[in-house]
């Protein structure tokens, strides 16, 4: 499975960015997808995830109300719409694909993901 993340860049605080993650190598629609991020000197943390069907989502408290995760199974792509960006959102963002087919809940733990993209850098400036 290959995951290719894109869309990162430099944005001012309060601005918006949309990240994309294109998947290939297995049936995309049967697996949950997630976004994680890692800031310099910090552990990789959960940001958002979406169920395999797209009917359920889950967000970290720090991004709830500002970020929206979505997926287009026809395009094998998951998105992360980021609004009202803050300085503390600066990080490398990674997309990840669930290890379990048709998991009954939205995966939120790193150990539940089997495949990871290369990361895309988001820098929020003041």
Backbone as CSV, one residue per row, in Angstrom:
resi,resn,N_x,N_y,N_z,CA_x,CA_y,CA_z,C_x,C_y,C_z
1,UNK,0.849,-1.182,0.000,0.000,0.000,0.000,0.892,1.241,0.000
2,UNK,0.573,2.151,-0.895,1.314,3.408,-0.950,0.368,4.561,-0.660
3,UNK,0.832,5.465,0.184,0.071,6.655,0.538,0.914,7.872,0.193
4,UNK,0.340,8.770,-0.582,1.053,9.966,-1.018,0.314,11.196,-0.517
5,UNK,0.897,11.850,0.478,0.287,13.059,1.042,0.792,14.291,0.326
6,UNK,-0.084,15.274,0.217,0.285,16.535,-0.428,-0.573,17.653,0.124
7,UNK,-0.203,18.887,-0.217,-1.015,20.029,0.159,-0.451,20.883,1.276
8,UNK,0.635,20.434,1.882,1.231,21.230,2.939,1.865,22.503,2.400
9,UNK,2.241,23.381,3.317,2.874,24.623,2.904,2.924,25.617,4.030
10,UNK,3.225,26.848,3.676,3.318,27.937,4.644,2.044,28.756,4.588
11,UNK,1.459,29.005,5.746,0.210,29.756,5.808,0.231,30.634,7.055
12,UNK,-0.425,31.759,6.975,-0.503,32.637,8.143,-1.543,32.122,9.129
13,UNK,-1.345,32.466,10.366,-2.311,32.109,11.398,-3.690,32.632,11.000
14,UNK,-4.690,31.774,11.193,-6.044,32.119,10.790,-6.398,31.652,9.395
15,UNK,-5.407,31.224,8.653,-5.621,30.780,7.283,-6.070,29.338,7.195
16,UNK,-6.124,28.862,5.947,-6.623,27.522,5.685,-5.701,26.769,4.732
17,UNK,-5.728,25.458,4.877,-5.033,24.565,3.957,-5.865,23.303,3.807
18,UNK,-5.685,22.639,2.668,-6.347,21.369,2.449,-5.291,20.327,2.082
19,UNK,-5.193,19.318,2.921,-4.268,18.229,2.661,-4.995,17.110,1.932
20,UNK,-4.264,16.421,1.074,-4.798,15.269,0.363,-3.875,14.083,0.576
21,UNK,-4.447,12.908,0.513,-3.654,11.685,0.626,-4.227,10.681,-0.363
22,UNK,-3.457,10.372,-1.382,-3.880,9.425,-2.407,-3.339,8.037,-2.073
23,UNK,-4.209,7.054,-2.124,-3.834,5.686,-1.769,-3.843,4.777,-2.982
24,UNK,-2.964,3.808,-2.950,-2.926,2.811,-4.011,-2.389,1.505,-3.440
25,UNK,-2.687,0.423,-4.107,-2.129,-0.865,-3.715,-3.094,-1.824,-3.055
26,UNK,-4.251,-1.343,-2.618,-5.271,-2.251,-2.099,-6.615,-1.531,-2.181
27,UNK,-7.672,-2.263,-1.878,-9.008,-1.688,-1.915,-9.111,-0.572,-0.882
28,UNK,-9.301,0.640,-1.345,-9.305,1.804,-0.461,-10.560,1.863,0.384
29,UNK,-11.679,1.542,-0.210,-12.958,1.816,0.433,-13.239,0.943,1.650
30,UNK,-12.511,-0.118,1.847,-12.801,-1.014,2.953,-12.047,-0.708,4.237
31,UNK,-11.267,0.364,4.236,-10.377,0.643,5.364,-10.533,2.069,5.857
32,UNK,-10.505,2.213,7.188,-10.485,3.537,7.760,-9.187,4.260,7.438
33,UNK,-9.243,5.587,7.515,-8.074,6.401,7.226,-7.914,7.451,8.317
34,UNK,-6.687,7.834,8.560,-6.454,8.823,9.594,-5.351,9.797,9.238
35,UNK,-5.331,10.878,9.986,-4.257,11.877,9.902,-3.620,12.013,11.280
36,UNK,-2.324,12.030,11.298,-1.546,12.275,12.494,-0.583,13.425,12.192
37,UNK,-0.004,13.982,13.229,0.997,15.026,13.010,2.104,14.918,14.046
38,UNK,3.244,15.451,13.660,4.394,15.432,14.566,5.106,16.773,14.473
39,UNK,5.088,17.477,15.590,5.793,18.751,15.688,7.229,18.495,16.116
40,UNK,8.129,19.430,15.838,9.537,19.232,16.222,9.689,18.946,17.704
41,UNK,10.395,17.868,18.022,10.647,17.528,19.408,9.485,16.894,20.148
42,UNK,8.423,16.577,19.420,7.249,15.996,20.069,6.905,14.643,19.461
43,UNK,6.062,13.922,20.186,5.599,12.634,19.694,4.559,12.844,18.583
44,UNK,4.456,11.842,17.748,3.417,11.880,16.731,2.066,11.730,17.424
45,UNK,1.113,12.595,17.050,-0.175,12.585,17.713,-1.319,12.454,16.710
46,UNK,-2.406,11.916,17.212,-3.601,11.744,16.415,-4.249,13.092,16.129
47,UNK,-4.775,13.250,14.902,-5.466,14.476,14.520,-6.929,14.183,14.186
48,UNK,-7.144,13.276,13.248,-8.506,12.990,12.801,-8.526,11.650,12.102
49,UNK,-9.705,11.027,12.075,-9.857,9.756,11.388,-11.274,9.625,10.854
50,UNK,-11.400,8.778,9.855,-12.693,8.553,9.221,-12.875,7.060,8.998
51,UNK,-14.085,6.591,9.191,-14.367,5.172,9.030,-14.267,4.766,7.561
52,UNK,-14.256,3.463,7.340,-14.100,2.964,5.980,-15.245,3.415,5.070
53,UNK,-16.425,3.581,5.664,-17.595,3.980,4.867,-17.694,5.489,4.708
54,UNK,-16.981,6.206,5.565,-17.083,7.659,5.562,-18.199,8.193,6.429
55,UNK,-18.931,7.307,7.066,-20.100,7.741,7.838,-19.741,8.241,9.231
56,UNK,-18.556,7.898,9.703,-18.146,8.313,11.054,-16.783,8.972,11.009
57,UNK,-16.634,9.991,11.842,-15.359,10.680,11.967,-15.038,10.900,13.435
58,UNK,-13.770,11.182,13.689,-13.341,11.443,15.066,-12.184,12.425,15.007
59,UNK,-12.173,13.363,15.969,-11.169,14.413,15.961,-10.500,14.552,17.322
60,UNK,-9.260,14.947,17.298,-8.602,15.341,18.528,-9.254,16.629,19.025
61,UNK,-9.294,16.800,20.321,-9.924,17.990,20.888,-9.277,19.270,20.373
62,UNK,-7.994,19.214,20.110,-7.252,20.412,19.711,-7.653,20.923,18.320
63,UNK,-8.282,20.082,17.519,-8.639,20.499,16.156,-10.143,20.471,15.905
64,UNK,-10.878,19.991,16.874,-12.326,19.866,16.714,-12.944,21.225,16.412
65,UNK,-13.791,21.263,15.396,-14.432,22.509,15.002,-13.632,23.321,14.004
66,UNK,-12.356,22.954,13.797,-11.518,23.690,12.849,-11.110,22.816,11.656
67,UNK,-10.920,21.536,11.909,-10.491,20.599,10.862,-11.644,19.685,10.475
68,UNK,-11.651,19.284,9.212,-12.650,18.346,8.721,-11.972,17.286,7.865
69,UNK,-12.210,16.040,8.219,-11.690,14.932,7.434,-12.802,14.393,6.540
70,UNK,-12.435,14.021,5.329,-13.411,13.458,4.402,-12.683,12.492,3.473
71,UNK,-13.452,11.730,2.743,-12.842,10.789,1.809,-13.681,10.674,0.545
72,UNK,-13.010,10.397,-0.543,-13.659,10.144,-1.819,-13.201,8.758,-2.256
73,UNK,-14.042,7.776,-2.041,-13.639,6.397,-2.337,-13.474,6.170,-3.846
74,UNK,-14.142,6.959,-4.650,-13.992,6.826,-6.095,-12.611,7.284,-6.556
75,UNK,-12.011,8.202,-5.786,-10.680,8.729,-6.122,-9.581,8.156,-5.241
76,UNK,-9.953,7.234,-4.340,-8.971,6.644,-3.416,-8.191,7.721,-2.662
77,UNK,-8.901,8.713,-2.200,-8.250,9.860,-1.586,-8.968,10.267,-0.304
78,UNK,-8.174,10.631,0.696,-8.698,11.188,1.933,-8.175,12.614,2.046
79,UNK,-8.989,13.479,2.614,-8.656,14.895,2.719,-8.678,15.350,4.168
80,UNK,-7.944,16.417,4.421,-8.017,17.086,5.711,-8.104,18.578,5.433
81,UNK,-9.279,19.123,5.643,-9.512,20.554,5.489,-9.188,21.211,6.815
82,UNK,-8.247,22.156,6.787,-7.797,22.800,8.017,-8.097,24.288,7.942
83,UNK,-8.912,24.768,8.853,-9.296,26.177,8.916,-8.854,26.784,10.237
84,UNK,-8.838,28.092,10.283,-8.459,28.821,11.511,-7.161,28.278,12.084
85,UNK,-6.190,28.142,11.240,-4.932,27.532,11.664,-4.226,28.369,12.714
86,UNK,-3.597,27.669,13.643,-2.882,28.291,14.742,-1.392,27.946,14.648
87,UNK,-0.587,28.721,15.343,0.845,28.456,15.339,1.140,27.024,15.779
88,UNK,0.372,26.545,16.753,0.612,25.212,17.300,0.191,24.080,16.365
89,UNK,-0.400,24.412,15.230,-0.714,23.395,14.232,0.491,23.074,13.345
90,UNK,1.557,23.833,13.500,2.767,23.576,12.716,3.314,22.190,13.020
91,UNK,3.474,21.387,11.973,3.922,20.004,12.146,4.049,19.343,10.777
92,UNK,4.638,18.179,10.784,4.555,17.305,9.611,3.306,16.457,9.783
93,UNK,2.477,16.458,8.770,1.215,15.727,8.818,1.345,14.440,8.005
94,UNK,0.913,13.359,8.639,0.997,12.037,8.025,-0.393,11.448,7.853
95,UNK,-0.653,10.879,6.693,-1.874,10.101,6.547,-1.530,8.634,6.803
96,UNK,-2.543,7.896,7.207,-2.330,6.499,7.557,-3.556,5.677,7.193
97,UNK,-3.326,4.408,6.894,-4.403,3.497,6.509,-4.557,2.394,7.545
98,UNK,-5.787,2.135,7.901,-6.122,1.136,8.923,-5.630,-0.254,8.516
99,UNK,-5.277,-1.029,9.526,-4.818,-2.390,9.281,-5.961,-3.380,9.141
100,UNK,-7.142,-3.015,9.637,-8.266,-3.949,9.707,-9.360,-3.574,8.709
101,UNK,-9.767,-4.553,7.942,-10.842,-4.358,6.972,-12.180,-4.203,7.690
102,UNK,-12.926,-3.159,7.309,-14.265,-2.928,7.853,-14.274,-2.904,9.387
103,UNK,-13.299,-2.222,9.959,-13.307,-2.036,11.408,-14.635,-1.392,11.814
104,UNK,-15.171,-1.817,12.938,-16.505,-1.351,13.330,-16.485,0.016,14.010
105,UNK,-15.301,0.500,14.342,-15.210,1.829,14.951,-14.126,2.619,14.229
106,UNK,-14.065,3.900,14.497,-13.065,4.754,13.849,-11.713,4.554,14.543
107,UNK,-10.708,4.144,13.821,-9.405,3.899,14.441,-8.724,5.192,14.858
108,UNK,-8.179,5.234,16.097,-7.571,6.456,16.605,-6.169,6.236,17.146
109,UNK,-5.789,4.978,17.295,-4.484,4.679,17.872,-3.465,4.414,16.779
110,UNK,-2.245,4.809,16.984,-1.207,4.563,15.990,-1.089,3.085,15.656
111,UNK,-1.227,2.227,16.667,-1.043,0.793,16.464,-2.120,0.180,15.582
112,UNK,-3.202,0.916,15.348,-4.287,0.392,14.519,-4.054,0.644,13.030
113,UNK,-2.994,1.389,12.739,-2.694,1.736,11.354,-1.484,0.957,10.860
114,UNK,-1.633,0.402,9.667,-0.583,-0.454,9.123,0.311,0.265,8.111
115,UNK,-0.213,1.292,7.489,0.526,1.952,6.410,0.523,3.454,6.637
116,UNK,1.654,4.063,6.295,1.843,5.494,6.538,2.396,6.173,5.298
117,UNK,1.936,7.400,5.089,2.486,8.207,4.018,3.789,8.860,4.454
118,UNK,4.373,9.613,3.556,5.688,10.193,3.808,5.624,11.485,4.607
119,UNK,4.461,12.055,4.738,4.332,13.293,5.503,4.397,14.530,4.623
120,UNK,3.661,15.536,5.034,3.689,16.830,4.348,3.766,17.915,5.419
121,UNK,4.642,18.870,5.224,4.922,19.873,6.241,3.928,21.028,6.161
122,UNK,3.347,21.337,7.310,2.472,22.503,7.445,3.144,23.471,8.413
123,UNK,3.380,24.678,7.948,3.998,25.702,8.780,3.043,26.880,8.886
124,UNK,2.665,27.196,10.120,1.767,28.322,10.370,2.590,29.462,10.962
125,UNK,2.535,30.609,10.316,3.329,31.755,10.758,2.431,32.837,11.343
126,UNK,3.037,33.678,12.161,2.263,34.765,12.806,2.223,35.997,11.932
